[in-house]
Amino acid sequence: MLYIASDHAGFARKQYLLQFLKEQGIECEDLGTDNPVRAEFPIFAKKLVQKVLKNKINRGILICGSGIGMSICANRYKGIRAGLCTGPELARLARQHNDINVLVLRGRYGTNKSAQEMVIEFLNTQFVGGKYAKRMQMIDE
């Protein structure tokens, strides 16, 4: 399952991506926030992390103003590999080499089109394993 959450600064981008995902026939659960009124990002990061950790096939998308706060918060949880990406190539590499299970996007920077392209790469790229799997094991130890 794919989950998505944002704070107020990522709300507009989240709404755009929800519509895009719906048009693509991709099932996605929106975990909030439900409006652009100030909201604290840790609340929504924690909601999403808890859902992603329930099943290894689950993935998530987090969005805040810069993406940094969501990244910090999500990566505090063992089993979460959240990657802040700023372009489609980085989203592809983050999946291939780091097996990210949470894509973090910026709500105040970049374009909706670029965010859409990053989501496509995130969802369609597989982890390559090999030497990268060893590195991920080293992180988890």
VMD Tcl script that builds the backbone (N, CA, C; Angstrom):
set m [mol new atoms 423]
animate dup $m
set s [atomselect $m all]
$s set {name element resname resid chain x y z} {
  {N N MET 1 A 0.837 -1.175 0.000}
  {CA C MET 1 A 0.000 0.000 0.000}
  {C C MET 1 A 0.888 1.247 0.000}
  {N N LEU 2 A 0.419 2.274 -0.641}
  {CA C LEU 2 A 1.109 3.555 -0.678}
  {C C LEU 2 A 0.381 4.535 0.235}
  {N N TYR 3 A 1.135 5.211 1.085}
  {CA C TYR 3 A 0.597 6.211 2.000}
  {C C TYR 3 A 1.223 7.558 1.672}
  {N N ILE 4 A 0.484 8.619 1.937}
  {CA C ILE 4 A 0.992 9.968 1.700}
  {C C ILE 4 A 0.536 10.869 2.842}
  {N N ALA 5 A 1.423 11.762 3.264}
  {CA C ALA 5 A 1.091 12.706 4.331}
  {C C ALA 5 A 1.923 13.967 4.159}
  {N N SER 6 A 1.388 15.052 4.678}
  {CA C SER 6 A 2.102 16.331 4.614}
  {C C SER 6 A 1.725 17.190 5.801}
  {N N ASP 7 A 2.501 18.234 5.990}
  {CA C ASP 7 A 2.088 19.303 6.894}
  {C C ASP 7 A 1.439 20.383 6.040}
  {N N HIS 8 A 1.192 21.540 6.614}
  {CA C HIS 8 A 0.531 22.635 5.885}
  {C C HIS 8 A 1.344 23.103 4.675}
  {N N ALA 9 A 2.671 23.108 4.801}
  {CA C ALA 9 A 3.523 23.599 3.715}
  {C C ALA 9 A 3.571 22.634 2.530}
  {N N GLY 10 A 3.211 21.398 2.759}
  {CA C GLY 10 A 3.191 20.412 1.687}
  {C C GLY 10 A 1.798 20.063 1.207}
  {N N PHE 11 A 0.799 20.713 1.792}
  {CA C PHE 11 A -0.590 20.359 1.504}
  {C C PHE 11 A -0.946 20.484 0.016}
  {N N ALA 12 A -0.621 21.595 -0.610}
  {CA C ALA 12 A -0.985 21.802 -2.025}
  {C C ALA 12 A -0.314 20.755 -2.918}
  {N N ARG 13 A 0.957 20.468 -2.666}
  {CA C ARG 13 A 1.656 19.457 -3.468}
  {C C ARG 13 A 1.047 18.086 -3.239}
  {N N LYS 14 A 0.671 17.790 -2.005}
  {CA C LYS 14 A 0.031 16.504 -1.702}
  {C C LYS 14 A -1.276 16.366 -2.460}
  {N N GLN 15 A -2.064 17.421 -2.487}
  {CA C GLN 15 A -3.345 17.377 -3.195}
  {C C GLN 15 A -3.117 17.136 -4.689}
  {N N TYR 16 A -2.114 17.776 -5.249}
  {CA C TYR 16 A -1.771 17.576 -6.651}
  {C C TYR 16 A -1.393 16.111 -6.903}
  {N N LEU 17 A -0.542 15.565 -6.045}
  {CA C LEU 17 A -0.093 14.187 -6.228}
  {C C LEU 17 A -1.213 13.181 -6.005}
  {N N LEU 18 A -2.109 13.458 -5.078}
  {CA C LEU 18 A -3.251 12.562 -4.884}
  {C C LEU 18 A -4.087 12.468 -6.148}
  {N N GLN 19 A -4.309 13.592 -6.791}
  {CA C GLN 19 A -5.076 13.598 -8.043}
  {C C GLN 19 A -4.325 12.829 -9.128}
  {N N PHE 20 A -3.028 13.057 -9.239}
  {CA C PHE 20 A -2.203 12.344 -10.217}
  {C C PHE 20 A -2.264 10.835 -9.981}
  {N N LEU 21 A -2.088 10.412 -8.736}
  {CA C LEU 21 A -2.118 8.987 -8.412}
  {C C LEU 21 A -3.478 8.374 -8.747}
  {N N LYS 22 A -4.535 9.088 -8.440}
  {CA C LYS 22 A -5.886 8.620 -8.761}
  {C C LYS 22 A -6.046 8.436 -10.270}
  {N N GLU 23 A -5.567 9.399 -11.040}
  {CA C GLU 23 A -5.647 9.313 -12.499}
  {C C GLU 23 A -4.858 8.130 -13.046}
  {N N GLN 24 A -3.788 7.744 -12.351}
  {CA C GLN 24 A -2.968 6.615 -12.771}
  {C C GLN 24 A -3.508 5.277 -12.262}
  {N N GLY 25 A -4.573 5.326 -11.471}
  {CA C GLY 25 A -5.147 4.106 -10.907}
  {C C GLY 25 A -4.332 3.522 -9.779}
  {N N ILE 26 A -3.536 4.356 -9.118}
  {CA C ILE 26 A -2.694 3.905 -8.011}
  {C C ILE 26 A -3.410 4.196 -6.699}
  {N N GLU 27 A -3.669 3.140 -5.944}
  {CA C GLU 27 A -4.347 3.296 -4.659}
  {C C GLU 27 A -3.391 3.929 -3.655}
  {N N CYS 28 A -3.885 4.929 -2.958}
  {CA C CYS 28 A -3.060 5.676 -2.019}
  {C C CYS 28 A -3.942 6.145 -0.859}
  {N N GLU 29 A -3.448 5.984 0.356}
  {CA C GLU 29 A -4.196 6.448 1.526}
  {C C GLU 29 A -3.606 7.767 2.018}
  {N N ASP 30 A -4.444 8.776 2.107}
  {CA C ASP 30 A -4.064 10.105 2.577}
  {C C ASP 30 A -4.158 10.136 4.097}
  {N N LEU 31 A -3.038 10.401 4.752}
  {CA C LEU 31 A -2.987 10.426 6.216}
  {C C LEU 31 A -2.992 11.843 6.791}
  {N N GLY 32 A -3.277 12.837 5.958}
  {CA C GLY 32 A -3.358 14.218 6.425}
  {C C GLY 32 A -2.124 14.999 6.056}
  {N N THR 33 A -2.142 16.195 6.396}
  {CA C THR 33 A -3.140 17.067 6.945}
  {C C THR 33 A -4.262 17.274 5.930}
  {N N ASP 34 A -5.397 17.728 6.420}
  {CA C ASP 34 A -6.578 17.866 5.569}
  {C C ASP 34 A -6.826 19.283 5.083}
  {N N ASN 35 A -5.929 20.202 5.424}
  {CA C ASN 35 A -6.096 21.597 4.991}
  {C C ASN 35 A -4.762 22.326 5.127}
  {N N PRO 36 A -4.664 23.538 4.570}
  {CA C PRO 36 A -3.389 24.258 4.611}
  {C C PRO 36 A -3.153 25.064 5.892}
  {N N VAL 37 A -3.944 24.829 6.919}
  {CA C VAL 37 A -3.752 25.510 8.200}
  {C C VAL 37 A -2.543 24.886 8.906}
  {N N ARG 38 A -1.767 25.716 9.575}
  {CA C ARG 38 A -0.550 25.256 10.256}
  {C C ARG 38 A -0.763 23.909 10.939}
  {N N ALA 39 A 0.163 22.990 10.646}
  {CA C ALA 39 A 0.117 21.649 11.222}
  {C C ALA 39 A 1.555 21.209 11.498}
  {N N GLU 40 A 1.753 20.485 12.557}
  {CA C GLU 40 A 3.100 20.065 12.958}
  {C C GLU 40 A 3.501 18.788 12.218}
  {N N PHE 41 A 4.597 18.860 11.458}
  {CA C PHE 41 A 5.000 17.741 10.604}
  {C C PHE 41 A 5.261 16.434 11.348}
  {N N PRO 42 A 5.785 16.436 12.592}
  {CA C PRO 42 A 6.051 15.142 13.237}
  {C C PRO 42 A 4.800 14.276 13.414}
  {N N ILE 43 A 3.669 14.900 13.605}
  {CA C ILE 43 A 2.422 14.137 13.767}
  {C C ILE 43 A 2.161 13.292 12.527}
  {N N PHE 44 A 2.327 13.896 11.371}
  {CA C PHE 44 A 2.005 13.210 10.122}
  {C C PHE 44 A 3.115 12.254 9.696}
  {N N ALA 45 A 4.350 12.596 9.991}
  {CA C ALA 45 A 5.456 11.678 9.707}
  {C C ALA 45 A 5.281 10.396 10.514}
  {N N LYS 46 A 4.945 10.521 11.782}
  {CA C LYS 46 A 4.767 9.344 12.640}
  {C C LYS 46 A 3.602 8.484 12.169}
  {N N LYS 47 A 2.499 9.092 11.776}
  {CA C LYS 47 A 1.361 8.328 11.256}
  {C C LYS 47 A 1.779 7.483 10.062}
  {N N LEU 48 A 2.503 8.112 9.140}
  {CA C LEU 48 A 2.909 7.418 7.931}
  {C C LEU 48 A 3.915 6.311 8.236}
  {N N VAL 49 A 4.898 6.600 9.057}
  {CA C VAL 49 A 5.917 5.614 9.413}
  {C C VAL 49 A 5.272 4.370 10.016}
  {N N GLN 50 A 4.325 4.555 10.906}
  {CA C GLN 50 A 3.661 3.416 11.538}
  {C C GLN 50 A 2.963 2.536 10.506}
  {N N LYS 51 A 2.365 3.137 9.507}
  {CA C LYS 51 A 1.692 2.380 8.442}
  {C C LYS 51 A 2.711 1.657 7.565}
  {N N VAL 52 A 3.779 2.337 7.183}
  {CA C VAL 52 A 4.793 1.733 6.314}
  {C C VAL 52 A 5.444 0.535 7.001}
  {N N LEU 53 A 5.693 0.645 8.282}
  {CA C LEU 53 A 6.377 -0.429 9.012}
  {C C LEU 53 A 5.522 -1.679 9.207}
  {N N LYS 54 A 4.237 -1.608 8.977}
  {CA C LYS 54 A 3.362 -2.775 9.163}
  {C C LYS 54 A 3.589 -3.862 8.127}
  {N N ASN 55 A 4.122 -3.506 6.963}
  {CA C ASN 55 A 4.313 -4.488 5.907}
  {C C ASN 55 A 5.473 -4.027 5.025}
  {N N LYS 56 A 6.401 -4.937 4.722}
  {CA C LYS 56 A 7.596 -4.560 3.950}
  {C C LYS 56 A 7.284 -4.054 2.550}
  {N N ILE 57 A 6.106 -4.361 2.025}
  {CA C ILE 57 A 5.780 -3.867 0.675}
  {C C ILE 57 A 5.173 -2.464 0.709}
  {N N ASN 58 A 4.836 -1.970 1.885}
  {CA C ASN 58 A 4.276 -0.625 2.006}
  {C C ASN 58 A 5.333 0.427 1.683}
  {N N ARG 59 A 4.865 1.520 1.106}
  {CA C ARG 59 A 5.726 2.668 0.831}
  {C C ARG 59 A 5.004 3.943 1.218}
  {N N GLY 60 A 5.764 5.017 1.362}
  {CA C GLY 60 A 5.165 6.282 1.754}
  {C C GLY 60 A 5.785 7.469 1.046}
  {N N ILE 61 A 5.006 8.545 1.039}
  {CA C ILE 61 A 5.464 9.828 0.522}
  {C C ILE 61 A 5.168 10.871 1.592}
  {N N LEU 62 A 6.191 11.595 2.004}
  {CA C LEU 62 A 6.038 12.668 2.986}
  {C C LEU 62 A 6.415 13.994 2.333}
  {N N ILE 63 A 5.664 15.050 2.685}
  {CA C ILE 63 A 5.934 16.366 2.104}
  {C C ILE 63 A 5.835 17.433 3.196}
  {N N CYS 64 A 6.874 18.240 3.302}
  {CA C CYS 64 A 6.827 19.432 4.146}
  {C C CYS 64 A 7.505 20.546 3.367}
  {N N GLY 65 A 7.628 21.711 3.947}
  {CA C GLY 65 A 8.163 22.859 3.228}
  {C C GLY 65 A 9.485 22.584 2.535}
  {N N SER 66 A 10.495 22.181 3.285}
  {CA C SER 66 A 11.818 21.915 2.720}
  {C C SER 66 A 12.081 20.429 2.534}
  {N N GLY 67 A 11.293 19.594 3.176}
  {CA C GLY 67 A 11.517 18.155 3.162}
  {C C GLY 67 A 12.472 17.695 4.247}
  {N N ILE 68 A 13.189 18.611 4.835}
  {CA C ILE 68 A 14.213 18.243 5.814}
  {C C ILE 68 A 13.587 17.729 7.110}
  {N N GLY 69 A 12.609 18.429 7.626}
  {CA C GLY 69 A 11.984 18.007 8.881}
  {C C GLY 69 A 11.369 16.627 8.782}
  {N N MET 70 A 10.645 16.373 7.706}
  {CA C MET 70 A 10.030 15.054 7.509}
  {C C MET 70 A 11.111 13.982 7.417}
  {N N SER 71 A 12.207 14.279 6.726}
  {CA C SER 71 A 13.303 13.310 6.594}
  {C C SER 71 A 13.895 12.959 7.948}
  {N N ILE 72 A 14.176 13.966 8.733}
  {CA C ILE 72 A 14.755 13.745 10.061}
  {C C ILE 72 A 13.824 12.896 10.904}
  {N N CYS 73 A 12.570 13.269 10.929}
  {CA C CYS 73 A 11.595 12.565 11.764}
  {C C CYS 73 A 11.430 11.110 11.324}
  {N N ALA 74 A 11.215 10.892 10.039}
  {CA C ALA 74 A 10.968 9.531 9.543}
  {C C ALA 74 A 12.166 8.618 9.767}
  {N N ASN 75 A 13.363 9.139 9.568}
  {CA C ASN 75 A 14.558 8.302 9.675}
  {C C ASN 75 A 14.943 7.949 11.104}
  {N N ARG 76 A 14.204 8.427 12.066}
  {CA C ARG 76 A 14.452 8.050 13.461}
  {C C ARG 76 A 13.940 6.647 13.755}
  {N N TYR 77 A 13.162 6.064 12.847}
  {CA C TYR 77 A 12.524 4.772 13.068}
  {C C TYR 77 A 13.269 3.662 12.331}
  {N N LYS 78 A 13.654 2.625 13.076}
  {CA C LYS 78 A 14.339 1.472 12.479}
  {C C LYS 78 A 13.431 0.850 11.423}
  {N N GLY 79 A 13.994 0.600 10.274}
  {CA C GLY 79 A 13.238 0.004 9.181}
  {C C GLY 79 A 12.743 1.020 8.173}
  {N N ILE 80 A 12.862 2.287 8.520}
  {CA C ILE 80 A 12.475 3.345 7.579}
  {C C ILE 80 A 13.735 3.879 6.915}
  {N N ARG 81 A 13.662 3.971 5.609}
  {CA C ARG 81 A 14.735 4.570 4.824}
  {C C ARG 81 A 14.088 5.673 3.994}
  {N N ALA 82 A 14.056 6.858 4.579}
  {CA C ALA 82 A 13.421 8.010 3.930}
  {C C ALA 82 A 14.476 8.808 3.194}
  {N N GLY 83 A 14.177 9.139 1.946}
  {CA C GLY 83 A 15.116 9.901 1.142}
  {C C GLY 83 A 14.487 11.177 0.616}
  {N N LEU 84 A 15.116 12.296 0.935}
  {CA C LEU 84 A 14.697 13.586 0.404}
  {C C LEU 84 A 15.269 13.701 -1.001}
  {N N CYS 85 A 14.395 13.794 -1.978}
  {CA C CYS 85 A 14.823 13.852 -3.378}
  {C C CYS 85 A 14.418 15.186 -3.990}
  {N N THR 86 A 15.262 15.670 -4.892}
  {CA C THR 86 A 15.014 16.958 -5.536}
  {C C THR 86 A 14.870 16.845 -7.046}
  {N N GLY 87 A 14.897 15.628 -7.550}
  {CA C GLY 87 A 14.719 15.402 -8.976}
  {C C GLY 87 A 14.513 13.932 -9.253}
  {N N PRO 88 A 13.983 13.599 -10.432}
  {CA C PRO 88 A 13.670 12.210 -10.760}
  {C C PRO 88 A 14.878 11.273 -10.732}
  {N N GLU 89 A 16.046 11.752 -11.172}
  {CA C GLU 89 A 17.225 10.890 -11.154}
  {C C GLU 89 A 17.599 10.502 -9.721}
  {N N LEU 90 A 17.481 11.444 -8.800}
  {CA C LEU 90 A 17.790 11.133 -7.398}
  {C C LEU 90 A 16.777 10.157 -6.822}
  {N N ALA 91 A 15.522 10.282 -7.198}
  {CA C ALA 91 A 14.499 9.337 -6.728}
  {C C ALA 91 A 14.808 7.933 -7.244}
  {N N ARG 92 A 15.223 7.844 -8.508}
  {CA C ARG 92 A 15.584 6.543 -9.090}
  {C C ARG 92 A 16.786 5.955 -8.356}
  {N N LEU 93 A 17.829 6.753 -8.160}
  {CA C LEU 93 A 19.026 6.267 -7.474}
  {C C LEU 93 A 18.749 5.908 -6.017}
  {N N ALA 94 A 17.899 6.678 -5.367}
  {CA C ALA 94 A 17.554 6.396 -3.970}
  {C C ALA 94 A 16.877 5.029 -3.841}
  {N N ARG 95 A 16.058 4.675 -4.820}
  {CA C ARG 95 A 15.424 3.348 -4.817}
  {C C ARG 95 A 16.442 2.274 -5.186}
  {N N GLN 96 A 17.193 2.494 -6.255}
  {CA C GLN 96 A 18.147 1.485 -6.726}
  {C C GLN 96 A 19.231 1.180 -5.701}
  {N N HIS 97 A 19.812 2.210 -5.115}
  {CA C HIS 97 A 20.989 2.039 -4.275}
  {C C HIS 97 A 20.700 2.022 -2.784}
  {N N ASN 98 A 19.641 2.697 -2.354}
  {CA C ASN 98 A 19.374 2.822 -0.916}
  {C C ASN 98 A 18.067 2.182 -0.491}
  {N N ASP 99 A 17.332 1.625 -1.443}
  {CA C ASP 99 A 16.084 0.918 -1.144}
  {C C ASP 99 A 15.146 1.757 -0.273}
  {N N ILE 100 A 15.020 3.053 -0.613}
  {CA C ILE 100 A 14.145 3.891 0.213}
  {C C ILE 100 A 12.720 3.360 0.166}
  {N N ASN 101 A 12.061 3.431 1.304}
  {CA C ASN 101 A 10.649 3.051 1.355}
  {C C ASN 101 A 9.763 4.265 1.637}
  {N N VAL 102 A 10.377 5.404 1.849}
  {CA C VAL 102 A 9.649 6.664 2.007}
  {C C VAL 102 A 10.338 7.728 1.160}
  {N N LEU 103 A 9.591 8.267 0.219}
  {CA C LEU 103 A 10.065 9.382 -0.603}
  {C C LEU 103 A 9.674 10.674 0.094}
  {N N VAL 104 A 10.636 11.555 0.294}
  {CA C VAL 104 A 10.361 12.849 0.920}
  {C C VAL 104 A 10.502 13.938 -0.139}
  {N N LEU 105 A 9.487 14.778 -0.211}
  {CA C LEU 105 A 9.443 15.861 -1.197}
  {C C LEU 105 A 9.318 17.207 -0.510}
  {N N ARG 106 A 9.684 18.245 -1.263}
  {CA C ARG 106 A 9.608 19.608 -0.758}
  {C C ARG 106 A 8.316 20.251 -1.252}
  {N N GLY 107 A 7.591 20.879 -0.357}
  {CA C GLY 107 A 6.354 21.549 -0.737}
  {C C GLY 107 A 6.551 22.969 -1.226}
  {N N ARG 108 A 7.603 23.611 -0.791}
  {CA C ARG 108 A 7.830 25.021 -1.128}
  {C C ARG 108 A 8.857 25.231 -2.235}
  {N N TYR 109 A 9.442 24.171 -2.723}
  {CA C TYR 109 A 10.485 24.279 -3.736}
  {C C TYR 109 A 10.219 23.260 -4.832}
  {N N GLY 110 A 10.669 23.569 -6.031}
  {CA C GLY 110 A 10.462 22.661 -7.145}
  {C C GLY 110 A 9.057 22.822 -7.720}
  {N N THR 111 A 8.738 21.962 -8.661}
  {CA C THR 111 A 7.451 22.041 -9.343}
  {C C THR 111 A 6.627 20.783 -9.108}
  {N N ASN 112 A 5.338 20.908 -9.332}
  {CA C ASN 112 A 4.476 19.738 -9.242}
  {C C ASN 112 A 4.875 18.684 -10.269}
  {N N LYS 113 A 5.252 19.121 -11.462}
  {CA C LYS 113 A 5.662 18.198 -12.517}
  {C C LYS 113 A 6.879 17.393 -12.081}
  {N N SER 114 A 7.857 18.058 -11.495}
  {CA C SER 114 A 9.045 17.367 -11.008}
  {C C SER 114 A 8.679 16.389 -9.883}
  {N N ALA 115 A 7.810 16.802 -8.984}
  {CA C ALA 115 A 7.355 15.920 -7.907}
  {C C ALA 115 A 6.668 14.686 -8.492}
  {N N GLN 116 A 5.857 14.890 -9.498}
  {CA C GLN 116 A 5.165 13.790 -10.180}
  {C C GLN 116 A 6.188 12.813 -10.778}
  {N N GLU 117 A 7.210 13.338 -11.429}
  {CA C GLU 117 A 8.247 12.496 -12.023}
  {C C GLU 117 A 9.013 11.718 -10.959}
  {N N MET 118 A 9.257 12.344 -9.809}
  {CA C MET 118 A 9.946 11.653 -8.722}
  {C C MET 118 A 9.089 10.519 -8.175}
  {N N VAL 119 A 7.795 10.744 -8.062}
  {CA C VAL 119 A 6.889 9.700 -7.587}
  {C C VAL 119 A 6.895 8.521 -8.559}
  {N N ILE 120 A 6.872 8.798 -9.842}
  {CA C ILE 120 A 6.915 7.732 -10.856}
  {C C ILE 120 A 8.186 6.893 -10.691}
  {N N GLU 121 A 9.330 7.560 -10.555}
  {CA C GLU 121 A 10.594 6.837 -10.365}
  {C C GLU 121 A 10.566 6.027 -9.072}
  {N N PHE 122 A 10.083 6.623 -8.015}
  {CA C PHE 122 A 9.999 5.957 -6.713}
  {C C PHE 122 A 9.168 4.678 -6.801}
  {N N LEU 123 A 8.051 4.748 -7.491}
  {CA C LEU 123 A 7.142 3.606 -7.563}
  {C C LEU 123 A 7.592 2.546 -8.565}
  {N N ASN 124 A 8.324 2.931 -9.599}
  {CA C ASN 124 A 8.655 1.996 -10.675}
  {C C ASN 124 A 10.077 1.460 -10.647}
  {N N THR 125 A 10.897 1.926 -9.734}
  {CA C THR 125 A 12.296 1.503 -9.683}
  {C C THR 125 A 12.482 0.457 -8.593}
  {N N GLN 126 A 13.246 -0.567 -8.924}
  {CA C GLN 126 A 13.526 -1.647 -7.983}
  {C C GLN 126 A 14.912 -1.476 -7.358}
  {N N PHE 127 A 15.063 -1.967 -6.154}
  {CA C PHE 127 A 16.350 -2.015 -5.464}
  {C C PHE 127 A 17.245 -3.015 -6.187}
  {N N VAL 128 A 18.499 -2.645 -6.462}
  {CA C VAL 128 A 19.384 -3.533 -7.216}
  {C C VAL 128 A 20.098 -4.559 -6.337}
  {N N GLY 129 A 20.132 -4.355 -5.032}
  {CA C GLY 129 A 20.764 -5.334 -4.145}
  {C C GLY 129 A 22.274 -5.315 -4.273}
  {N N GLY 130 A 22.884 -6.515 -4.228}
  {CA C GLY 130 A 24.332 -6.639 -4.351}
  {C C GLY 130 A 25.073 -5.861 -3.283}
  {N N LYS 131 A 26.081 -5.099 -3.717}
  {CA C LYS 131 A 26.878 -4.327 -2.756}
  {C C LYS 131 A 26.017 -3.329 -1.996}
  {N N TYR 132 A 24.915 -2.896 -2.601}
  {CA C TYR 132 A 24.024 -1.944 -1.940}
  {C C TYR 132 A 23.262 -2.608 -0.796}
  {N N ALA 133 A 22.930 -3.875 -0.953}
  {CA C ALA 133 A 22.252 -4.615 0.122}
  {C C ALA 133 A 23.168 -4.723 1.338}
  {N N LYS 134 A 24.453 -4.970 1.083}
  {CA C LYS 134 A 25.418 -5.053 2.182}
  {C C LYS 134 A 25.474 -3.724 2.937}
  {N N ARG 135 A 25.443 -2.629 2.196}
  {CA C ARG 135 A 25.480 -1.314 2.825}
  {C C ARG 135 A 24.237 -1.064 3.670}
  {N N MET 136 A 23.085 -1.476 3.174}
  {CA C MET 136 A 21.849 -1.294 3.928}
  {C C MET 136 A 21.885 -2.143 5.205}
  {N N GLN 137 A 22.465 -3.349 5.127}
  {CA C GLN 137 A 22.622 -4.182 6.328}
  {C C GLN 137 A 23.523 -3.508 7.348}
  {N N MET 138 A 24.579 -2.862 6.874}
  {CA C MET 138 A 25.508 -2.181 7.768}
  {C C MET 138 A 24.795 -1.038 8.501}
  {N N ILE 139 A 23.897 -0.369 7.825}
  {CA C ILE 139 A 23.135 0.715 8.470}
  {C C ILE 139 A 22.240 0.147 9.576}
  {N N ASP 140 A 21.606 -0.993 9.296}
  {CA C ASP 140 A 20.649 -1.577 10.230}
  {C C ASP 140 A 21.314 -2.229 11.455}
  {N N GLU 141 A 22.598 -2.539 11.356}
  {CA C GLU 141 A 23.278 -3.215 12.479}
  {C C GLU 141 A 23.584 -2.266 13.609}
}
mol reanalyze $m
mol bondsrecalc $m
mol representation Tube
mol addrep $m
